[in-house]
Amino acid sequence: MKYVLLMYGDDSHRPGPPAEQYAAHGAFIELLKSRGAYLDGEEVSGPRGAVTLRKKPGEVLRTDGPFAETAEQVGGFYLIEARDLDEAIELAKACPERIVEVRPVVEYTG
């Protein structure tokens, strides 16, 4: 099954200076690859780069910024392959970010 690991944080809760942070994520990626679990992953820009679209019949409303007002924003993701949710959670525990949300990916066929 595929799972997405959504990483949340803010600039005041980074795991360390950029070099340490990149090294920690590099080690995490190597762990995922060694387990055959790594599919993809990316860092995303901060909330200042976000645009939210709200669709109503006949119109689309645009708001600069994220949908929710919160101190913790999505900072990146990993797409992984795991046997089940328990394995996905075990892998997520090794992620260097403070907050990691694990969600199954809905796979459509046909």
C-alpha positions as CSV (number, residue, x, y, z in Angstrom):
1,M,0.0,0.0,0.0
2,K,1.1,3.6,-0.6
3,Y,1.2,6.1,2.2
4,V,2.0,9.8,2.3
5,L,4.0,11.2,5.2
6,L,3.1,14.8,5.6
7,M,5.6,16.8,7.6
8,Y,4.4,19.8,9.6
9,G,6.4,22.5,11.3
10,D,7.4,26.1,11.5
11,D,10.7,28.0,11.2
12,S,11.2,28.0,15.0
13,H,11.1,24.2,15.2
14,R,13.5,23.0,12.6
15,P,15.5,19.9,13.6
16,G,18.7,21.9,13.3
17,P,20.8,24.1,11.0
18,P,20.2,23.4,7.3
19,A,23.3,21.2,6.9
20,E,22.1,19.0,9.8
21,Q,18.5,19.0,8.5
22,Y,19.5,17.9,5.0
23,A,21.8,15.2,6.5
24,A,19.0,14.0,8.7
25,H,16.6,13.8,5.7
26,G,19.3,12.2,3.6
27,A,19.7,9.4,6.2
28,F,15.9,9.0,6.4
29,I,15.7,8.6,2.6
30,E,18.5,6.0,2.7
31,L,16.6,4.1,5.4
32,L,13.4,4.2,3.3
33,K,15.4,3.0,0.2
34,S,17.0,0.2,2.1
35,R,13.6,-1.1,3.1
36,G,12.2,-0.7,-0.5
37,A,9.8,1.9,0.8
38,Y,10.9,5.1,-0.9
39,L,8.7,6.3,-3.8
40,D,9.1,10.1,-3.8
41,G,9.4,13.1,-1.6
42,E,9.8,16.9,-1.8
43,E,10.0,20.0,0.4
44,V,7.2,22.5,-0.3
45,S,7.4,26.3,0.0
46,G,6.2,28.0,3.0
47,P,2.7,29.4,3.5
48,R,3.6,32.7,1.9
49,G,3.8,30.9,-1.5
50,A,0.4,29.3,-1.1
51,V,-2.8,30.1,-3.0
52,T,-6.1,28.7,-1.9
53,L,-9.0,28.3,-4.3
54,R,-12.6,28.0,-3.1
55,K,-15.0,26.9,-5.7
56,K,-18.7,28.0,-5.7
57,P,-21.2,27.5,-8.5
58,G,-20.1,29.9,-11.2
59,E,-17.1,31.4,-9.5
60,V,-13.7,30.6,-8.1
61,L,-12.5,32.7,-5.1
62,R,-8.7,33.1,-4.7
63,T,-7.0,33.8,-1.4
64,D,-3.3,34.2,-1.0
65,G,-2.0,32.0,1.7
66,P,-3.0,28.7,3.2
67,F,-6.6,27.6,3.8
68,A,-6.2,27.3,7.6
69,E,-4.7,29.9,10.0
70,T,-2.3,27.8,12.0
71,A,1.3,28.0,13.3
72,E,2.1,24.6,11.8
73,Q,2.1,24.3,8.1
74,V,2.9,21.4,5.7
75,G,6.6,21.7,4.9
76,G,7.0,18.6,2.7
77,F,6.0,15.0,2.1
78,Y,7.3,11.5,1.5
79,L,5.4,9.0,-0.6
80,I,6.2,5.5,0.6
81,E,5.3,1.9,0.1
82,A,4.5,-0.1,3.2
83,R,2.9,-3.5,4.0
84,D,0.3,-1.9,6.2
85,L,-0.4,1.1,8.4
86,D,1.7,-0.3,11.3
87,E,4.8,-0.5,9.0
88,A,4.1,3.0,7.7
89,I,3.9,4.3,11.2
90,E,7.2,2.6,12.2
91,L,8.9,4.2,9.2
92,A,7.4,7.6,10.0
93,K,8.9,7.4,13.5
94,A,12.4,7.6,11.9
95,C,11.5,10.9,10.1
96,P,13.5,13.8,11.5
97,E,10.6,16.2,11.6
98,R,8.7,16.9,14.9
99,I,5.2,16.3,13.4
100,V,4.5,13.7,10.8
101,E,1.0,12.8,9.7
102,V,0.6,9.4,8.0
103,R,-2.2,8.9,5.5
104,P,-3.1,6.0,3.2
105,V,-3.2,6.9,-0.5
106,V,-6.4,6.1,-2.2
107,E,-5.6,4.1,-5.3
108,Y,-8.2,4.0,-8.0
109,T,-8.3,1.3,-10.6
110,G,-9.9,1.3,-14.0
